[in-house]
């Protein structure tokens, strides 16, 4: 192939890939918009779980203030995990997933688009509602931004890692509970660093190291998990 | 296409990558490793409980290390070996590698559990608590969860080849995560409670203590090999039960 043709080929395949990515995200967002109840259910679950803790622990404000970061982060973890079950399930059931597997576009790219759309509909709402819940726990107002930012960087990592579990458990009996067993241990670092950002900020230290570590996890996960997700999808749909 | 070969000492070792060739070999090796495990275990326990001196700080309770340390080493090492075989199975598509990974998982989980349990027994008289959220304890606990996840995933998949490959992806993801988990837990621990308990600055060890510990570690190695070979034979029997070679083999070798 002559040099200028090769250049056009590379450029064309790049724009084609980007348009596939855009199409996948657009399609999944549209589907989520048509089934708004699914998005709302996860959000409600998050709100309810967080609200349960004061009933179990008692309404003592100092105690609630101390546990708020951990409670909100753990609830976010569980909500993200619950939302994972529907990440590939519908596409698997109606055969769309098989079309994606045989498509000439790299599967990792399609998967990245699907995870991005999934995060927009399950992770981002948690980020937006979390500060409101934190106010219920009387969390210091200066920490609300830290909470939102830590969730903003952390929840995409949860979606990316969780997608591996979702792909591996696709179509298995007892998939939901199994998914929890596979994914929750892998969530531990994100939980530690995410909740640690708030503890550091509450103790008057800078939360920046935590944000940088979370961002590092996000970069690593974004670079490597699409391959693992794609491999898992191929295994699950053989 | 020619078969790949790895010839060392006039034996083509790749031949043993097939369940058919490996099954009798494993059967011949099991007694050796099992006896070695038993003898080393008796020797190690004798040295540990009768020869090694009493620790001047911890008294007799330190003697749990003869079981605890060996189990903790094995628990981590077996996960690496398991991930290695799982990866080999995924890359080269060899059936036996996946079976080996499956066979190793319960032994690894067993040692992880023993390490946690004996650690709790040691922690109560020494630290005054059954459980401390120390970095090592916590990451060992997460390791146990990773083993359980691997076993649960494989148990949920009926088709053996899919189970092998799905388990392989999970084991490899776990192996990448273990250092991240360990350092995040360690860091979290120092952030939260400070270094109230320090495991690393152990007093220098008497030679007999070290000898007992090494004997027990070797015993744990031998036991792991014997147990996983035995388990892999069972897996071969289960998966290849209708294969011709197995039917013939059972008629000739095991009347």
Contacts between the chains, C-beta under 8 A, distances in Angstrom:
chain1	res1	chain2	res2	distance
A	161	B	173	8.0
A	164	B	169	7.1
A	164	B	170	7.8
A	164	B	173	5.9
A	168	B	153	6.3
A	168	B	166	4.9
A	168	B	169	6.3
A	168	B	170	6.2
A	169	B	153	7.2
A	169	B	156	7.3
A	172	B	156	4.7
A	172	B	157	6.3
A	173	B	156	6.4
A	174	B	156	6.2
A	175	B	156	7.8
A	178	B	152	5.7
A	178	B	153	6.5
A	178	B	156	5.5
A	181	B	145	7.3
A	181	B	148	6.3
A	181	B	149	4.8
A	181	B	152	5.3
A	182	B	149	4.5
A	182	B	152	7.6
A	182	B	153	6.1
A	182	B	170	6.3
A	184	B	145	7.5
A	185	B	142	5.0
A	185	B	145	4.1
A	185	B	146	5.5
A	185	B	149	6.5
A	185	B	181	7.6
A	186	B	173	7.0
A	186	B	174	7.4
A	186	B	177	5.4
A	186	B	181	7.9
A	188	B	142	5.9
A	188	B	181	5.6
A	188	B	184	6.8
A	188	B	185	7.0
A	189	B	177	7.5
A	189	B	180	5.0
A	189	B	181	5.7
A	189	B	184	3.9
A	189	B	185	8.0
A	192	B	184	4.6
A	192	B	185	6.7
A	192	B	187	7.5
A	192	B	188	4.3
A	193	B	184	6.2
A	196	B	187	7.9
A	196	B	188	6.2
A	196	B	191	6.2
A	199	B	191	7.0
A	199	B	192	7.8
A	200	B	191	7.7
A	217	B	180	7.6
A	224	B	176	7.7
A	228	B	169	6.0
A	228	B	172	7.7
A	228	B	173	5.9
A	231	B	169	5.8
A	232	B	166	6.9
A	232	B	169	5.2
A	235	B	162	6.1
A	235	B	165	4.5
A	235	B	166	5.3
A	235	B	169	6.7
A	236	B	162	7.3
A	236	B	166	6.9
A	238	B	161	7.9
A	238	B	162	6.2
